[in-house]
Amino acid sequence: MELLTGIILLLAFLAAVVLIIRGQSPIIILLLLAIVWSAVAGIGTNDIQSKILQGGGTAYASAVIIIVFGSWFAQVLIQTGIAESVIRAAVELAGDRPTVTAMVISLVTALLFTSMYGVGAAIAIGVIALPIMMSQGIPPRVAAPAFTMGIGAGTFVNLVNFGISSKIFPGITYDGPYLTYWMIGGAVYVIAAWLLVWFNMRSSGARHSAAIDTAPAGRRRQPIYTFIVPLIPVFMIAVVKWEIIPTFLVSIVIALAVTAKDRGFQGSINLFNKTFYDAFPDIATIAALWTICGMIIVAGQTPQVVAALTPVFGPILPKTTLQAAILFAVLGGIGNIYRGPFEVVGTGAALLAILLSAKNLPVPFLYSIWLAPTCLSGSMDPTNSWTLWTIGHTKISHGEFLKTALPWGCAMVVVNSAIAYAMLG
């Protein structure tokens, strides 16, 4: 009986994956999946509404608060002009060399997104970086992934990503050999972006077009000493060992203080308030997804669901770190696209629930081996908000974007899976 129930749960899971791939709302489909799993596994109506929907919906509420503060800090970097100044200074150093320009933008974007977070932040950087690249003749199909892969590379050590992940991967800490691996993983992704740029520019070359002016009216260049501000949160968490929310608050105050000459004291107070309100539109979709995924994770860890899925997944689940590294190397890349079975903020929440319940793998290792596919999804999945915006802004098709970017992303996952096993397995 449990085997039959497990097969039905598996079919429901696969149906959810297919529906999301076909363009249905991930929020609606994942909510239905949490309810269907619970009902099929025999969980009563009262427990579904109290333990799964209510309990699961609030289980990771603190993750949403962390997202708010990360998006707030990103808005401060944008509206003070620090983020734009960093991008433009780096591009000027690259000169009129399109390949170098694209590589520099990938690197600088990665550095900015070690602390920035949210679709608003991505768009604010993208409206500067993408026209600069395309005005130098870089084809849109190259400029788009060069930018989004930079976001993905920064996500490896992004404080918001770590903060929300720590709620579902209990026991991970922002230090030690794991942090070292995350930094290496981010560097590998930057190199993958560089190789993508070099390979495509070598084969297709630059197509020069008229220069595009992207400078916002009235905003002056910030001095070079402000460029350190985006890295302050990472330093405070990794070295000073502060908590995430106080770290972002202090970093926000510092960013406003070092740029206060533009506004004065009252102007800085006004901007402090304004950026907080401006942060909220950025987080609506991701906050909803995290809330719904909390329901799936809670449902997937109930005794009824675990008992039903164990006969189905037991024989194929990785039981050692080597098996996990091989599984994620082979399937972690393509399995994340369109909220696939390896995307934690998607149908992968169900797979995560199963792996956590099995308790075969150390949780910090499981998080680390899952990080490369997660970062690939955050930079290449067309259902992801900033990836979708980038594709639309550069006027390329989803297929053209994935054809150019996905092979390099999958190669990054393979390399990082091997490094993770070598360092942490």
C-alpha positions in Angstrom: 0.0 0.0 0.0 2.8 2.4 0.9 4.5 1.6 -2.5 1.3 2.5 -4.4 0.9 5.7 -2.4 4.5 6.6 -3.1 4.0 6.1 -6.8 1.0 8.4 -6.8 3.1 11.0 -4.9 5.8 10.7 -7.5 3.4 11.1 -10.3 2.0 14.2 -8.7 5.5 15.6 -8.4 6.3 14.9 -12.0 3.0 16.5 -13.1 3.9 19.6 -11.1 7.3 19.7 -12.9 5.6 19.4 -16.3 3.0 22.1 -15.6 5.6 24.6 -14.5 7.8 23.9 -17.5 4.7 24.6 -19.7 4.3 28.0 -18.1 1.9 27.5 -15.2 2.4 29.6 -12.1 5.0 28.0 -9.8 3.2 29.5 -6.8 -0.1 27.9 -7.6 1.3 24.6 -8.7 3.5 24.2 -5.7 0.7 25.1 -3.3 -1.5 22.4 -4.9 1.4 19.9 -4.7 1.7 20.4 -0.9 -2.0 19.9 -0.5 -2.2 16.8 -2.8 0.9 15.2 -1.2 -0.6 15.6 2.2 -4.1 14.4 1.2 -2.8 11.3 -0.7 -0.5 10.3 2.1 -3.5 10.2 4.5 -3.0 13.4 6.5 -6.3 14.6 7.8 -7.9 17.9 6.8 -7.3 19.5 10.2 -3.6 18.6 10.1 -3.3 19.8 6.5 -4.7 23.3 7.4 -2.9 23.6 10.8 0.4 21.7 10.3 1.1 21.9 6.5 -0.5 25.2 5.4 -0.3 27.2 8.6 2.8 25.6 10.1 4.7 25.2 6.8 3.7 28.7 5.7 5.2 30.3 8.8 8.1 27.9 9.2 10.4 30.0 7.1 8.9 33.4 7.7 12.3 34.6 9.1 13.8 33.9 5.6 11.4 36.4 4.1 12.6 39.0 6.6 16.2 38.4 5.6 15.2 38.9 2.0 13.7 42.2 2.9 16.9 43.5 4.5 19.0 42.2 1.6 16.8 43.9 -1.0 16.8 47.1 1.2 20.6 47.2 1.1 20.6 46.7 -2.6 18.2 49.6 -3.1 20.6 51.8 -1.0 23.6 50.8 -3.2 21.5 51.7 -6.3 20.0 54.9 -5.2 23.2 56.3 -3.7 24.9 55.6 -7.0 27.5 53.3 -5.5 26.6 50.3 -7.7 26.5 52.3 -10.9 29.8 54.0 -10.1 31.5 50.6 -9.5 30.2 49.3 -12.9 31.2 52.4 -14.9 34.7 52.6 -13.3 35.3 49.0 -14.1 34.2 49.4 -17.7 36.4 52.4 -18.2 39.4 50.3 -17.1 38.5 47.7 -19.7 38.6 50.4 -22.5 37.3 49.7 -26.0 37.9 46.0 -25.8 34.5 44.2 -26.0 35.7 40.8 -24.7 37.4 42.4 -21.7 34.4 44.6 -21.1 32.1 41.6 -20.9 34.5 39.8 -18.6 34.9 42.7 -16.3 31.1 43.2 -16.1 30.7 39.5 -15.1 33.3 39.9 -12.4 32.0 43.2 -11.0 28.4 42.0 -11.1 29.5 38.9 -9.1 31.2 41.1 -6.5 28.1 43.3 -6.2 25.8 40.4 -5.8 27.7 38.9 -2.9 25.5 41.3 -0.9 22.9 42.8 -3.3 19.6 40.8 -3.8 16.4 41.1 -5.7 15.0 41.6 -9.1 15.1 45.4 -8.7 18.8 45.2 -8.0 19.4 43.0 -11.0 17.4 45.4 -13.3 19.1 48.5 -11.9 22.5 47.0 -12.8 21.3 45.4 -16.0 20.1 48.7 -17.5 23.6 50.0 -17.1 25.7 46.9 -17.9 23.8 45.4 -20.8 23.6 48.6 -23.0 27.3 49.2 -22.4 28.2 45.7 -23.6 25.9 45.8 -26.6 27.1 49.3 -27.6 30.6 47.8 -27.9 29.3 45.2 -30.3 28.9 42.3 -28.0 26.0 40.2 -29.3 22.9 40.2 -27.1 23.0 36.4 -26.8 26.5 36.8 -25.2 25.8 39.9 -23.2 22.7 38.4 -21.5 24.4 35.4 -19.9 27.6 37.3 -19.2 25.5 39.5 -16.9 23.2 36.8 -15.4 26.1 34.4 -14.7 27.8 37.2 -12.7 24.7 37.3 -10.5 24.8 33.6 -10.1 28.5 33.7 -9.2 27.9 36.2 -6.5 25.1 34.1 -5.1 27.6 31.5 -4.0 28.5 33.7 -1.0 25.4 36.0 -1.1 24.4 36.7 2.5 20.6 36.7 1.7 20.9 33.4 -0.1 22.8 32.0 2.9 20.4 33.4 5.4 17.3 32.0 3.8 19.0 28.6 3.1 20.1 28.3 6.7 16.4 27.9 7.6 16.0 24.8 5.5 19.5 23.4 5.7 19.9 23.4 9.5 23.4 23.6 10.9 25.2 25.4 8.1 27.5 28.2 9.1 29.2 31.1 7.2 32.8 30.1 7.9 35.3 27.3 7.8 36.0 25.0 4.8 32.5 25.4 3.5 32.8 29.1 3.1 36.2 28.5 1.3 34.4 26.1 -1.1 31.6 28.6 -1.7 34.2 31.3 -2.7 35.9 28.8 -5.0 32.6 27.8 -6.5 31.8 31.5 -7.2 35.2 31.9 -8.8 34.6 28.8 -11.0 31.3 30.3 -12.2 33.1 33.6 -13.1 35.6 31.6 -15.1 32.8 29.8 -16.8 31.3 33.2 -17.8 34.6 34.3 -19.1 35.0 31.2 -21.2 31.5 31.7 -22.6 32.4 35.2 -23.6 35.8 34.3 -25.0 34.5 31.4 -27.0 31.6 33.2 -28.5 33.4 36.4 -29.2 36.2 34.5 -30.9 33.7 32.8 -33.2 31.3 35.6 -33.9 33.3 38.8 -33.1 31.9 42.2 -32.1 29.2 44.0 -34.1 29.7 47.6 -33.4 26.7 49.8 -32.9 26.0 53.4 -31.8 26.9 54.1 -28.2 24.1 54.1 -25.7 23.9 56.7 -22.9 22.7 55.0 -19.8 23.7 57.6 -17.2 20.8 58.7 -15.0 20.3 62.5 -15.1 21.8 64.4 -12.2 23.6 61.5 -10.5 27.3 62.1 -10.0 30.1 59.5 -9.8 30.8 58.3 -6.3 34.4 58.4 -5.1 36.5 55.3 -5.2 36.5 54.8 -1.5 32.8 54.0 -1.6 33.4 51.0 -3.8 34.3 48.9 -0.7 30.7 49.3 0.7 29.2 46.3 -1.2 31.8 44.0 0.4 31.2 45.2 4.0 28.4 42.8 4.8 30.5 39.8 3.7 33.4 41.0 5.9 31.2 41.5 8.9 29.5 38.1 8.7 32.6 36.1 7.8 35.2 37.9 10.0 33.5 39.9 12.7 30.8 37.2 13.1 27.8 39.5 13.2 24.3 38.4 12.5 22.7 39.1 9.1 20.1 41.7 10.0 22.4 43.9 12.1 25.1 43.6 9.4 22.7 45.0 6.7 21.6 47.8 9.0 25.1 48.9 9.7 26.1 48.6 6.0 23.1 50.7 5.0 24.1 53.4 7.4 27.7 53.3 6.2 26.5 53.6 2.5 24.4 56.6 3.3 27.1 58.2 5.4 29.9 58.0 2.8 27.6 59.5 0.1 25.8 62.0 2.4 27.5 65.0 0.6 25.0 64.5 -2.2 22.0 64.9 0.1 22.8 66.3 3.6 21.5 64.8 6.8 17.8 65.2 6.2 18.2 63.9 2.7 19.9 60.8 4.0 17.1 60.2 6.5 14.6 60.5 3.7 16.5 58.1 1.5 16.8 55.7 4.4 13.0 55.6 4.5 12.5 55.6 0.8 14.8 52.7 0.0 13.0 50.6 2.7 9.7 51.0 0.9 11.2 50.5 -2.5 12.6 47.2 -1.4 9.2 45.5 -1.1 8.1 45.2 -4.7 11.4 43.3 -5.4 10.6 40.5 -3.0 6.9 39.7 -3.7 7.4 36.7 -5.9 10.4 35.2 -4.1 8.7 35.7 -0.7 5.6 33.8 -2.0 7.7 31.0 -3.4 9.6 30.6 -0.1 6.3 30.5 1.9 4.8 27.8 -0.4 8.1 25.8 -0.4 8.0 25.8 3.4 4.6 23.9 3.1 6.1 21.3 0.7 9.2 20.8 2.9 7.0 20.3 6.0 4.7 18.0 4.2 7.6 16.0 2.8 9.0 15.4 6.3 5.8 14.1 7.8 5.9 10.4 8.8 3.1 9.6 6.3 4.9 11.1 3.3 8.3 9.7 4.3 6.9 6.2 4.7 5.2 6.4 1.3 8.2 7.8 -0.6 10.9 5.6 1.0 10.1 2.5 -1.1 10.1 4.6 -4.3 13.2 6.8 -3.7 15.1 4.6 -1.2 17.0 2.6 -3.8 18.0 5.6 -5.9 18.7 8.3 -3.3 22.4 9.1 -2.7 23.6 7.5 0.5 27.2 8.7 0.4 28.9 12.0 -0.5 30.4 10.5 -3.6 27.0 9.3 -4.8 25.6 12.8 -4.1 28.4 14.5 -6.0 27.9 12.2 -9.0 24.1 12.8 -8.9 24.4 16.5 -8.8 27.1 16.6 -11.4 25.0 14.7 -13.9 21.5 16.1 -13.2 22.1 19.3 -11.2 22.4 21.5 -14.2 19.5 20.6 -16.4 17.4 19.6 -13.4 17.1 23.2 -12.3 15.7 24.7 -15.4 12.0 25.7 -15.3 11.8 25.0 -11.5 12.7 21.4 -12.1 13.3 18.7 -9.5 16.6 20.1 -8.3 15.4 23.7 -7.8 14.9 24.2 -4.1 12.6 27.2 -4.6 10.5 25.0 -6.9 9.6 21.3 -7.2 13.1 20.6 -5.7 11.6 21.5 -2.3 10.0 18.0 -2.4 13.4 16.3 -3.2 15.0 18.3 -0.4 12.4 17.2 2.0 13.1 13.5 1.1 16.9 13.9 1.4 16.6 15.6 4.7 14.3 12.9 6.0 16.7 10.2 4.9 19.5 11.7 6.9 22.2 9.9 4.8 24.2 13.1 4.1 25.7 15.8 6.3 23.5 18.8 5.9 26.4 21.3 5.3 27.7 19.0 2.5 24.2 18.7 1.1 23.8 22.5 1.0 27.2 22.9 -0.6 26.7 20.3 -3.3 23.3 21.8 -4.0 24.7 25.3 -4.2 26.1 25.2 -7.8 22.8 24.0 -9.3 21.0 26.7 -7.2 23.2 29.4 -8.6 22.8 28.1 -12.1 19.0 28.3 -11.7 19.3 31.8 -10.4 21.1 32.9 -13.5 19.7 30.8 -16.3 16.2 29.6 -15.4 13.8 31.6 -17.7 11.1 31.5 -15.0 13.4 33.5 -12.7 12.4 37.1 -12.6 15.7 38.8 -13.5 16.6 36.2 -16.1 13.3 36.7 -17.8 13.8 40.5 -17.7 17.3 40.1 -19.1 16.1 38.0 -22.0 13.4 40.5 -22.7 15.7 43.5 -22.4 18.2 42.0 -24.9 15.4 40.9 -27.2 16.6 37.3 -27.6 14.6 34.1 -27.4 14.6 31.7 -24.4 16.0 29.0 -26.7 18.8 31.3 -27.9 19.7 32.2 -24.3 19.7 28.6 -23.1 21.7 27.4 -26.1 24.4 29.9 -25.4 24.5 29.7 -21.6 23.3 26.3 -20.4 26.3 24.2 -21.6 28.7 26.5 -19.6 26.5 26.4 -16.6 26.3 22.7 -16.6 30.1 22.5 -17.0 30.3 24.7 -13.9 28.1 22.4 -11.9 30.2 19.4 -12.9 33.5 21.1 -11.9 32.1 22.4 -8.6 30.6 19.0 -7.7 34.0 17.5 -8.1 35.6 20.3 -6.0 32.9 20.0 -3.3 33.6 16.2 -3.0 37.3 16.7 -3.0 37.2 19.4 -0.3 34.2 18.4 1.8 33.4 14.8 1.0 
